[in-house]
Amino acid sequence: MKVEHQNKLRKVGILVVSDTRAEAAKKGKDTDVSGRILERELRKKGYNTIREIIPNNGKIIKKILQRLLRDPQISAILITGGTGISKRDVTIETVEPMYEKYVVGIGEALRKLGYERIGFPALLSRTSAGIISGKPVFCLPGTPNAVKVSIRFLLQNFDYIIREASK
């Protein structure tokens, strides 16, 4: 399922990785809360968004991510979901090998913020960030509360991150 909001100058791709959300999307139902949180917060800051919901499947993640990276209008990509430690969670294994530069501090900071709010479970998140083709790519947890914490943290310096990544 693809949902696009426009009429602003900058565009951010949002990739929601969830088997249950993807199954609902196939049936025409948008049950995705985390992706909509990202959209709302980004739009408040003047960004267009395009959101896609896909299953936890490495081949599909890579294919859609590559397509988003080729879009010259997209300046950054946020991936939510698939960052845990279960067997189905394959976002990190799929995306991190694509990083040309790995931005270690973002994952560390987000885990610290999560730990301060919810405790030990936040440390099981494999949240990460890196640069691919001059665009920042963020792999975020899939839970709505973690997404809220993540996007509020990132938006404090989002324009700066995008500008530096494109140099």
N, C-alpha and C positions, 0 to 999 in steps of 0.2 A: 504494500500500500504506500502510495506517495502522496504527501500533502505539502503544498507549496504556498508560501505567503510572500507577496512581493510589494512593490511600490517604495522601496527604500534603496539606498545606494550600495550597501555591502550585503554579501550573502554567505551564510554558514550552512554547511551540510550537517544533518543530524542523522545518524545511523543507529537505529534501535535494534539490538540483537536480543531476541527473545523467542523461544519456540512457541510459548502460549500466545504472545501478542501477534506473532506472524500467522498462527493458525486462525485467530479471531479476524485478522485483517483479510485473510483469504475469503472469509464469510461476510466481508463487508462491515465488520465491526471494529471500531478504533478503541481498543481497551488500554492503549498505551498512556500511562500517566507521566512517566519520566520524560519521554520525548516532548510531550506537551509543556512540561515545566521548562525545559530548555528553550523551546520556541518562545514561550511567553516572556522569559527573562531576556532573551536575545532581542526580541522585537521592542521591548521597553528601551533598549539601548540603540535602536535604529538599524538593526540588522534584518535582512530578509532571511527566510529559512526554507530549506527543503528537507523534509523528514521522510525517511524510508524505514520500514519495519521488515526485518528479515529473521530467519531462524538462526540458531547457533550452528552454523555450518561454515567451516573455514573457506571453502571454495566460493561460497556465495558472499561472505564478508569481503574477501579479497576482490572479487569481481565488482561489487557495488562501490567499494572504496576506490578502486582504480578509476571507475567512471566518474565519481565525484571529484577526484583529484584532477582529471582532465578538463573539467568545467572551468573555464577562465574566470567566470563570475564568482566562483566559490573561493573565499579567502581563508577558511579554516573548516575543520571537520571535527565534530564531537560524536564519539561512539559511546553509547550507554548500554551496559549489559555484557555478560560473558567474561567478566573480569575476576570471578571467584575461583574457587579451587575444586569445583566438582568436575567430573569427567566431561560434561557437556560444555563447560566454559572454555571456548577456544579463541576468544577475541585476541588475547595477548599473544598466543602462539602464532596467530595469523598476521597480526599487525606489526609487532615489534621487529621482525626480520626486514620489514619494509623501511624502517626508519633510516634515514641518512644521517641524522643527528638525534641522539637520545637526550631528552631533557629530564634528567633524573630528579631534580629538585621539586618538580610539580607533583609527581606521585608521592614523594616523601612528605611534602607539606599537606596534601590531601589526606593521607593516612593519619598524620598527626592530628589534624582537625577532626577527623572522624573518631579517632581514639578518645579525644577530649570530650566528645559528645556522647558516644555510645559504648566506648570501651573496646575490649579485645576483638570483637568481630570485625572492626574496621581494619585491623592488621591483616586480615585474610584477603583483603582486596588487593588485586595486582594492578591497580590504577597506574597508568603510565602516560607519557607524552613524548612526542618526537616530531621531527620535521621530515616531510616527504615532498619532494618536488617544490620546495620553497613554501610549503603550507604547513601550519601547525596541525597536528592530529592528536586528539586527546581521547584516551580510553578510560571511561569513567564507570563507576559501579552502576547497577541498574535500579537500585531502590530509590523511590522518590525522595526520601530524606537525604540520602547521600548525594543525589543529583542537585538538590537545592543548595547544599553546602558547597559542592564543587563549582557550580556555575556562578554563585555569588563571589567565590574566591577568584575564579578566572576572570570574571568581568571587570575586576578592579584594574587589570592591566591587559585586557584583551587586545585593544588596538596596538599597544606596544609590542605584544608578542607577535601579532600578525606582521607588523612593520619590520621587526627584526628578522623574522623567519624568511621574509621575501628579499632580503638584501643579498 
